[in-house]
């Protein structure tokens, strides 16, 4: 809903912070925060926070697991939700 809301009414303004840190040799931690503002009079503010741990299996393959927590003002009221995430990343070197 937050990422598609500008197709229905208003424009989206998105801002965020992201950082990644090395825990040890092939294990990384990544944290992201995003804020979505929709230019309309109501149901216009959404926030997401996600954290993950990445293991560099080899030079260009990583396994990534973590969480995503979202909050938003929806037509039915404020809503908060958390779900697990898992990803296999191919093709980009670890930096």
N, C-alpha and C positions, 0 to 999 in steps of 0.2 A: 504493500500500500504506500509507504513513504516514497519509494523509488518511482512509482508510477503515478502519483497524485497529480503531477503537473500536466498529465495528459487530460485530466478531467477539469481542473480549474486552477489558475494561477501558475506561477513559476517556482521551481525548486532552487533553494540556495543550500549548498552542502559545504560543511567545514569539518575538519577533524584533525586528530593527532595520531601519530603512529610511531612506535619505536620497536626495535629489535635488539636483543642483547645475547651474547654468548654466555651460556651457563658453564659448559666445559666443552672441550675439543669438538665434538660433532652434535652437540645439543644446544638449541637456541630457544629463547623465549620471545614471543611477539605479543604486543598489546596495541589495540586500536580503539579509538573513540571517535564517533561521528555524530554530528548534529544536523538534522534536516529541518529547514524552515520552508514552509509553503506560503506564498503570498496570497493569502485569502483570510477572511475574517475569523474563521473558527476551524478546529481540527487541523491545526497548522504546525505543530511542533512534535518532532520525533527524535529519539536518541538511541544509539546502539553502542554497546561496549563488547569487545571480544578479546579473548586471550587464548593463546595456544602455545604448545611446545612442539618444536620441530626437530626431528632427528635426521641428520644427513647420512643416508644409507651409503651413497657414493657421491662422486662429483656433481652429478646432475639429477639425482633422485632424492626426494625428502618425504618423510611421513610426517603428517601434521595432525594434531588432535587438540581440541579445546572446547570452548563454549562461546555462545553469543547471547547476550542479554539485551533485550530491546524494551523501550518504553515509548508510548505515544498517546497523543490525544486523538481519539477516533470519534466518529459520529455517535457511538454507543457509550462513550466515556473513556477515561484513562485506562490503559491496559499495559501490563508488564508481562514479559514472557522470557524464559530462558530455555535454550536447547543445546545439545552437544553438537560438535562439528568434527568431521574427519576428512582429510584430503590427502591425496597422493600427488606430489608436485614433480613434474618431469621437465627436463630441458633447460633449466636455468641454473647457473652455478651459484653456490652458496657465497654470499658476500658478508 
